[in-house]
């Protein structure tokens, strides 16, 4: 079943191809624009600090974190954690990513509803991503249709989480593009184009993740839906 099921690949190959394309687009966009210095000559950390002051987010701090593209905002500790390549580098990509993460801090401060919804879903999604899959497999193996459908419902939380994530990320990117221009950190059409490329590439990965979740859910739905036919 699953990886040995031809139907699984029928559902998942399109999603895998989109995911690979998204990852390539992110990698190539980041590689290009991380080598282009911004005209303001400020690092991602400095850009974040400037935007924090401009936005009055005085309870938000900025820290460096190890790894590549590990940038994130921690709403519990009110910390922007920027990877070394963003924190220390004065590139177009660095300020774009820093501003994007600051967009999440602004969402947190405002109580942005999609962000609150996504945060509330995290515990259930962490459980459902494992338990749902087990319920489906056990239900099919034991021919317990009810348990298998329960697994599909629980597993669907992952797709709902991906769907809830999309507006959060798109909104953070939209905020970042506006903030960088208004603050004067980014100037000129070429730098704006670079910011757009980096952030649009990142957005594509979330679209690919949503597609992957939906295709997995459709596969499991078809698998469980066919149980009655196999019993007959």
RADAQUI-V316146 format. One record per helix or strand. SS is the DSSP state (2 for helix, 1 for strand). FROM is the first residue (numbers start at 0). TO is the last residue. If there is no record, write none. Layout:
# RADAQUI-V316146
ss=SS from=FROM to=TO
ss=SS from=FROM to=TO
This chain:
# RADAQUI-V316146
ss=2 from=1 to=3
ss=2 from=5 to=32
ss=1 from=36 to=36
ss=2 from=43 to=54
ss=1 from=60 to=64
ss=1 from=71 to=73
ss=1 from=78 to=82
ss=2 from=83 to=86
ss=1 from=90 to=90
ss=2 from=91 to=109
ss=2 from=112 to=141
ss=2 from=144 to=181
ss=2 from=188 to=224
ss=2 from=226 to=230
